[in-house]
Amino acid sequence: MADVTYYVALPFGIGDDGPEPREAVECTSANAAIRSAERMARTEGHIGAVAFSRSGDPGCGEFSDAVLLKAFGDVPSDLSAL
C-alpha cells in the first residue's frame, strides 16, 4: 500500500501535571488542520492546540515522526509523543 499523509488538529487542556492532550480531529489538509487547531486553542476548556501531519503506510502500521505544522497557545514543548 502507498504512503498516506494524515493531517491532525490536537487540542490541549489543563491536567493535574500541566497541559494534556484532548480528542484529536483528523483534517483534510494542512491548512484545514491549522485552522482547526487555531479554533480549538480559543475554545473554552482548551489552553492551546497544535496542527501536525504524519505520513506512513496504514497497512503495516509504520509511520514517520509527526511534523508540527503550527502551535497555538500553551502546549508542551516536547511533542515527540505525537
C-alpha angles and dihedrals in degrees: 000000000000124000116266130196122225121201116206139185113204122187125204129213130187116271135178091277099036131273115012130181121256128195114323122222123211113224134198098238144004091262092050091050091050093049091047093049091050091052092046092052089059095046118108111261094028124099096189146332142214134213116212143160134218127192129198149102112298090192093068097022096239114141135170121238116286117268114218110228098179140336128213129193125339110351131152115274091223109063095161091118091067 
